Every structure is written in structure tokens, then in C-alpha cells.
């Protein structure tokens, strides 16, 4: 068994690496266990929507200039519902922001984070097999190069999406399955995006078009699994026609579509009140519906808050009951608020009861006329406040 005073991070995705980079800047010892090979995710074209607050975190980490050259700014968010008259627009200049957010590929963000990290602190192709919290530390068993190893750490951070969470005492998860899937892809439209993101609510579920690149949009189209499965079987021409019928004419005709993928949607939160020396961040701690693009950005704020708390604590306090209680207290409002906010949007905009559609239109129209409401929404989406 390897005994160490280093903080151990299981998972080398964007949230895990952001935490590692922050610790590196503060000269705090750490190790990262990452199941994939070095650089394996650099070609991943999946789109991430970064809030303005996440951009600020990346600036402080010294990697934003590397991300910015491949990022597309969101200057306006246009919110509407299909078949309704109400709509609202959020605009960056109204809130004294250079942009409301940015769209970048997962691979580009990973490459930027990787390039700034001291890789001597990362063990690649290491798969965590078992986690055991103890009174004074946490012990992780992991497989690397065909051998089983164990590592003991005063603070274990699980940032791998929850893959290492099975059978850890004291961890309890609450899950709500929506019965919906999200279809994601990249499309080209007749009308240039002009840095506008569209959030469109339809009876089958929310859909979003996010500006991504010079002329393209990243598409997130949610709905019942059967509907999404049927959309995946259509040829490109039939799919683009179905997309146009669902979205409308705001960006003209859709001209082309890249590879389509889907994944199931759920709401999930983790309780870890009785687990010493273990903290869970990012999607492992909370999984949200993609509406409003909250999940990834909440995870980045998890990492940022934890790194700051570690820096303000003495080494013997790392992973202590008091420290973890403080972390949960500092993150509760943001994470709980994000879960409730996204769940509320899904429930209210998929409700088909008679008269509800008119109320939704009225609500969107009122929001358009009430700057304080817009400010609250922008602050929530940008900074979690």
C-alpha cells in the first residue's frame, strides 16, 4: 500500500483536471487516477456550454487563452415555446458581460487543461476498483498495467461521473428518471447563428441550438425515448425535415447534420453526510437535465470551491468531518438550486394540461418586460447565484 499526504482525484475529465490545476497552482500535493490513455479525449467533438463564471475559472487557471481560439461566444439566448406567442431574450450587453457563455468541444477543453498540467502527478490507464473510507484516510484500490495497487490519501475526490461509487458506505443517491433521452449532434442552417443560442420548448421536450463554429449549431433535442429512437433511424434528409418542423423557421432550413448520438436523461443527487475523507464532485455528485446548461458548470464550481477550501485548511484537516461539512454547506445552495431549477423548467414546459401553454406564454412575455427577473436568471446561469 502506498501511503501519501497527497490529495487523490479519481477521474481526469474537465472537472477533475480543473481541481488538479488549481491545487497545482497552490503547490498542494495531488495525484490523479485516469482510466483513459493520455490524450485519448482530445478528439472528442461533443459540445460543452460554458457559463461566463466557468470562463472566469479557466482564466484564473491560465488556460482560457488556449480554449478561446476554439470557443464560440453566446451573446444572446432566445427562449420560446413551439406554437406560442411568448418569448424572451437574454442579452450579454444588458448585463455588462462580454458574453453569456461559450460553446467549445470537450476535446478542445481537455487539450487545454492537459497542456497546463504536470503529468508526473497523473497515473493514466488506471481504473479504480474499490474505495474504502476510514477514520483517518481513504483507501483506493486501482488496476494499472495489469496489476492491482492501493493508495491511501487524507482526501479522496471522486470526479469520474460516479463509476467508482458502488458500495461505498454512507453514500446515498436519489434518482429520478425522466423517461426521456437527449439526441445530440451538430447541424448547419441557412441563417447564420449571429452568436444566438435558442432554447425552444416543445410538447415532447426542450430543444436547444447552440452556436458552435462559424456557421454551425450544436443540437440538443430531448423527448421520450421512443421518439428519440425513431429520430435516430431517419436518413439525414428526413431528420432535417423533422427538425425544421419541430424547431420552426428562425434559422431557415437545416442543410446538413453530423453523426447523431443519444443518452438517457435523469435527475440525480448524492448524499454523503457520513463518509469521512471522501468528497464527490461534478456529475458524480449531481446529474441534471441539460436544459439551461447547468450541470457541467455546477461541477466546475464544485472543483473551484473545494480547491479554495483545501488551500485555506491545514493538511491535517483535509478530509476531516468539519472540512467536509463546510464544503457541503458552501455548495448546497448552488447544487440544490441547479437541480430544482432544471427540474422545474422540464416539468413546467412539458405540462400539457389545458391552459398551461397560455400561462407559459404569459410568463415568457412578463420575463421579457422585467429586467430584474432576467438579471436573476443570468446570475443563476452564469455564477450559480
C-alpha positions in Angstrom: 0.0 0.0 0.0 1.2 3.5 -0.9 0.7 6.0 2.0 0.6 9.6 0.8 -0.2 13.1 2.0 -1.4 13.9 -1.5 -5.0 14.6 -2.3 -6.2 11.8 -4.7 -8.5 12.7 -7.5 -10.3 9.8 -9.2 -11.2 10.9 -12.7 -9.3 13.1 -15.1 -12.1 14.7 -17.0 -12.5 18.5 -17.1 -13.8 18.8 -13.5 -11.1 16.6 -12.1 -8.4 18.4 -14.1 -9.6 21.8 -13.1 -9.3 20.8 -9.5 -5.9 19.3 -10.1 -4.7 22.5 -11.9 -6.0 24.7 -9.0 -4.1 22.5 -6.5 -1.0 22.7 -8.7 -1.1 26.5 -8.7 -1.4 26.5 -4.9 1.5 24.0 -4.6 -0.7 21.4 -2.9 0.3 17.8 -3.4 -2.1 15.7 -5.5 -2.4 12.6 -7.7 -4.9 11.9 -10.4 -6.1 8.4 -11.5 -7.5 8.5 -15.0 -8.9 5.4 -16.7 -8.1 6.6 -20.3 -4.8 6.9 -22.0 -3.1 10.3 -22.1 -4.7 12.4 -24.8 -7.5 9.9 -25.6 -10.2 12.6 -25.3 -8.6 15.3 -27.3 -10.6 14.5 -30.5 -13.9 14.3 -28.7 -16.2 16.7 -30.6 -19.1 16.7 -28.0 -20.1 20.3 -27.3 -19.9 21.8 -23.8 -21.7 25.0 -22.9 -19.5 27.0 -20.6 -21.0 29.7 -18.4 -19.3 33.1 -18.0 -18.4 32.0 -14.5 -16.7 28.9 -15.8 -14.8 31.1 -18.3 -13.5 33.1 -15.3 -12.3 29.9 -13.6 -10.4 28.9 -16.7 -8.9 32.4 -16.9 -7.6 32.0 -13.3 -6.2 28.6 -14.2 -4.3 30.1 -17.1 -5.9 28.0 -19.8 -8.7 30.3 -21.2 -6.5 31.7 -24.0 -6.0 28.2 -25.3 -9.7 27.5 -25.1 -10.8 30.8 -26.5 -9.4 30.2 -30.0 -11.8 27.3 -30.4 -14.8 28.7 -28.5 -17.9 30.3 -29.9 -19.5 33.1 -27.8 -23.2 33.1 -26.8 -24.2 36.8 -26.8 -28.0 36.2 -26.8 -30.2 33.5 -25.5 -33.6 33.3 -27.3 -36.3 31.4 -25.3 -39.6 30.4 -26.8 -42.2 27.6 -26.9 -43.5 26.0 -30.1 -46.9 27.2 -31.1 -46.8 30.1 -28.6 -46.5 33.8 -28.8 -44.5 34.5 -25.7 -40.7 34.8 -26.0 -37.8 36.3 -24.0 -34.3 37.3 -24.9 -31.3 37.4 -22.6 -28.5 39.6 -24.0 -25.0 39.9 -22.6 -24.7 43.7 -23.1 -27.8 44.2 -20.9 -25.9 42.6 -18.0 -22.5 44.2 -18.7 -21.0 40.9 -19.7 -18.9 40.3 -22.9 -20.8 37.0 -23.4 -23.5 35.0 -21.6 -21.5 31.8 -22.2 -19.3 29.9 -24.7 -19.6 26.7 -26.7 -16.5 24.6 -27.1 -15.8 20.9 -27.8 -15.0 18.6 -24.9 -11.7 17.6 -26.7 -10.5 21.2 -27.0 -11.2 21.9 -23.3 -9.4 18.7 -22.3 -6.4 19.5 -24.5 -6.1 23.0 -22.9 -6.3 21.6 -19.4 -3.9 18.7 -20.2 -1.3 21.1 -21.6 -1.0 23.0 -18.4 -0.9 20.0 -16.0 2.3 18.4 -14.7 1.7 14.9 -15.9 4.1 13.5 -13.3 1.1 13.7 -11.0 -1.2 11.7 -13.2 -1.5 7.9 -13.5 -3.1 7.1 -16.8 -5.0 3.9 -17.7 -5.7 3.4 -14.0 -9.1 2.1 -13.2 -10.4 2.5 -9.6 -11.9 -0.8 -8.4 -12.8 -0.2 -4.7 -13.0 2.8 -2.3 -12.9 2.3 1.4 -13.4 5.4 3.7 -11.6 5.0 7.1 -11.3 7.1 10.2 -8.1 8.8 9.2 -7.9 8.4 5.5 -9.5 6.8 2.4 -8.1 3.8 0.6 -8.4 3.3 -3.1 -7.7 0.0 -5.0 -7.0 0.5 -8.7 -5.8 -1.5 -11.6 -2.8 -0.3 -13.6 -0.6 -2.1 -16.1 -2.3 -5.4 -15.2 -1.6 -5.1 -11.5 -3.7 -4.2 -8.5 -2.5 -1.3 -6.4 -3.7 0.5 -3.3 -3.3 4.2 -2.5 -4.1 5.8 0.9 -5.0 9.5 0.9 -6.3 12.0 3.5 -8.8 13.3 1.0 -10.2 11.3 -1.9 -12.1 13.3 -4.6 -14.4 11.3 -6.8 -14.7 13.1 -10.2 -15.3 10.2 -12.6 -19.0 10.6 -13.1 -19.8 8.1 -10.3 -18.2 5.0 -11.8 -16.3 4.3 -8.6 -19.2 4.9 -6.2 -20.5 1.3 -5.9 -20.9 0.0 -2.3 -19.2 3.0 -0.5 -20.6 3.1 3.0 -22.5 6.3 3.9 -23.3 7.4 0.3 -26.9 7.6 -0.7 -28.2 8.6 -4.1 -31.7 9.9 -5.0 -32.6 9.4 -8.7 -35.5 10.5 -10.8 -35.7 9.0 -14.3 -37.4 11.3 -16.8 -38.1 8.5 -19.3 -36.6 10.9 -21.9 -33.5 10.7 -23.9 -31.4 13.6 -25.4 -30.3 13.4 -29.0 -27.1 15.4 -29.7 -25.4 16.4 -33.0 -24.2 19.3 -35.0 -26.2 21.0 -37.7 -25.7 23.6 -40.4 -28.6 26.1 -41.0 -29.4 28.6 -43.7 -29.3 31.6 -41.4 -26.0 32.4 -39.6 -26.2 32.0 -35.9 -25.1 35.5 -35.0 -23.9 34.2 -31.7 -27.6 33.5 -30.6 -28.4 30.3 -28.7 -32.0 29.1 -29.0 -33.9 27.4 -26.1 -37.1 26.1 -27.7 -39.7 24.3 -25.6 -41.9 21.8 -27.4 -44.7 19.4 -26.2 -42.2 16.5 -26.5 -39.5 18.2 -24.5 -36.9 21.1 -24.6 -34.6 21.5 -27.6 -31.6 23.8 -27.9 -29.5 25.1 -30.7 -26.1 26.5 -29.6 -23.8 28.4 -31.8 -20.7 26.3 -32.5 -18.1 27.4 -35.0 -18.6 29.8 -37.8 -21.9 28.7 -39.3 -23.0 25.6 -37.3 -25.2 24.9 -34.3 -24.8 22.1 -31.7 -28.2 20.5 -31.3 -29.7 19.0 -28.1 -33.2 17.6 -28.8 -34.9 15.9 -25.9 -38.0 13.7 -25.8 -39.5 10.4 -24.9 -37.1 7.5 -25.7 -39.3 6.1 -28.4 -39.4 9.4 -30.2 -35.6 9.8 -30.0 -35.0 6.2 -31.1 -37.2 6.9 -34.2 -35.3 10.1 -35.0 -32.0 8.1 -34.9 -33.3 5.7 -37.6 -34.2 8.5 -40.1 -31.9 9.3 -43.0 -30.4 12.8 -42.9 -32.9 14.4 -45.2 -35.9 13.1 -43.3 -34.3 14.0 -40.0 -33.6 17.6 -41.1 -37.2 18.0 -42.2 -38.4 16.7 -38.8 -36.1 19.1 -37.0 -37.4 22.0 -39.1 -41.0 21.1 -38.3 -40.2 20.9 -34.6 -38.0 24.0 -34.3 -39.6 26.4 -36.8 -38.2 28.9 -39.3 -36.0 31.1 -37.0 -32.8 29.9 -38.6 -34.2 28.9 -42.0 -33.8 25.4 -43.4 -31.4 22.9 -41.9 -28.8 22.0 -44.5 -26.7 19.2 -43.0 -26.3 17.0 -39.9 -23.3 15.3 -38.4 -23.3 12.0 -36.5 -26.3 11.6 -34.1 -26.0 10.2 -30.6 -28.3 9.8 -27.7 -28.2 9.3 -23.9 -30.9 8.9 -21.2 -31.9 11.8 -19.0 -32.2 11.7 -15.2 -32.1 13.9 -12.2 -29.7 12.5 -9.5 -28.1 13.8 -6.3 -25.8 12.2 -3.8 -25.9 12.5 -0.1 -22.5 11.8 1.7 -23.0 13.1 5.2 -21.4 10.1 7.0 -18.4 9.4 4.7 -15.1 10.7 6.1 -12.2 11.6 3.8 -14.3 11.2 0.6 -15.9 14.0 -1.4 -17.8 13.7 -4.6 -17.9 16.5 -7.3 -19.3 17.1 -10.7 -21.7 14.6 -12.4 -20.8 12.0 -9.8 -22.4 14.3 -7.2 -25.3 15.6 -9.2 -26.7 14.9 -12.6 -29.1 17.4 -14.2 -31.3 17.7 -17.2 -29.3 19.5 -19.9 -31.9 22.3 -20.2 -30.3 25.7 -19.3 -26.8 24.0 -19.4 -26.3 23.9 -15.7 -24.7 20.5 -14.9 -21.1 20.9 -16.2 -20.8 24.4 -14.8 -22.1 23.4 -11.4 -19.4 20.7 -11.4 -16.7 23.3 -12.2 -17.9 25.4 -9.3 -17.6 22.3 -7.1 -14.0 21.9 -8.1 -13.2 25.6 -7.6 -14.9 25.7 -4.1 -13.1 22.6 -3.0 -9.7 23.8 -4.1 -10.2 27.0 -2.2 -11.3 25.2 0.9 -8.3 22.9 0.8 -5.9 25.8 0.4 -7.4 27.5 3.5 -7.2 24.4 5.6 -4.1 22.9 7.2 -3.0 19.5 5.9 -4.2 17.6 9.0 -7.7 19.0 8.4 -8.0 17.6 4.8 -10.9 15.2 4.7 -12.0 15.8 8.3 -15.6 15.9 9.3 -15.5 19.6 9.8 -13.9 20.3 6.5 -16.4 18.2 4.5 -19.3 19.7 6.4 -18.1 23.2 5.4 -17.8 22.1 1.8 -21.3 20.7 1.7 -22.6 23.9 3.3 -20.8 26.1 0.8 -22.1 24.1 -2.2 -25.6 23.3 -1.0 -27.4 26.4 -2.4 -25.9 26.2 -5.8 -26.2 22.4 -6.3 -29.7 22.2 -4.9 -30.8 25.3 -6.7 -29.5 23.8 -10.0 -31.3 20.6 -9.5 -34.6 22.3 -8.6 -34.2 24.9 -11.4 -33.7 22.4 -14.2 -36.4 20.1 -12.9 -38.9 23.0 -12.7 -38.2 24.0 -16.3 -38.7 20.5 -17.6 -41.9 20.0 -15.6 -43.5 23.3 -16.4 -42.6 23.3 -20.1 -43.7 19.7 -20.8 -47.0 20.0 -19.0 -49.8 19.5 -21.5 -52.8 20.4 -19.2 -55.3 22.7 -20.8 -54.5 26.3 -20.3 -50.9 25.8 -19.2 -49.4 26.7 -22.6 -51.1 30.1 -22.3 -49.6 30.6 -18.9 -46.2 29.7 -20.2 -46.6 32.3 -22.9 -47.6 34.9 -20.4 -44.6 34.0 -18.2 -42.1 34.4 -21.1 -43.7 37.7 -22.1 -43.5 39.0 -18.5 -39.9 38.0 -18.2 -39.1 39.9 -21.3 -40.5 43.0 -19.7 -39.0 42.6 -16.2 -35.2 43.3 -16.2 -34.8 42.2 -12.5 -36.1 38.7 -13.4 -33.7 38.5 -16.3 -30.9 39.5 -14.0 -31.7 36.8 -11.6 -31.8 34.2 -14.4 -28.5 35.4 -15.9 -26.8 35.3 -12.4 -28.1 31.8 -11.8 -26.9 30.5 -15.2 -23.6 32.4 -15.1 -22.5 32.1 -11.4 -24.9 29.8 -9.7 -26.3 32.7 -7.5 
